[in-house]
C-alpha cells in the first residue's frame, strides 16, 4: 500500500532529528495534517507551533539558520503566500 507524502515527510523528519540535534521544525497550526507532530512529540524542545503567524514563523526560522540551526518550515503554500504579503 502506498504511503502519503506527508506521512513520509513526518517520518523522515523524525529520523533526521535523531541524527542531527541542530534540526528545528516550525509549523503554523497544521502539525497533524503535515505530520510534523511526529517530530514534535519526540523532540519537544526543537518543535515550534507558531499558530496562524506565518510571517513570524519565517522570521524565527531565518534567525535559527543564522544561529547555525537547520530549520524546517511547513505550511500549505497557498496560505503561506497569501498571509506573508
Secondary structure as GFF3:
##gff-version 3
##sequence-region A 1 85
A	DSSP	alpha_helix	5	19	.	.	.	ID=ss1
A	DSSP	beta_strand	23	27	.	.	.	ID=ss2
A	DSSP	alpha_helix	31	34	.	.	.	ID=ss3
A	DSSP	alpha_helix	37	42	.	.	.	ID=ss4
A	DSSP	three_ten_helix	44	46	.	.	.	ID=ss5
A	DSSP	beta_strand	47	49	.	.	.	ID=ss6
A	DSSP	alpha_helix	54	66	.	.	.	ID=ss7
A	DSSP	beta_strand	70	74	.	.	.	ID=ss8
A	DSSP	alpha_helix	77	84	.	.	.	ID=ss9
###
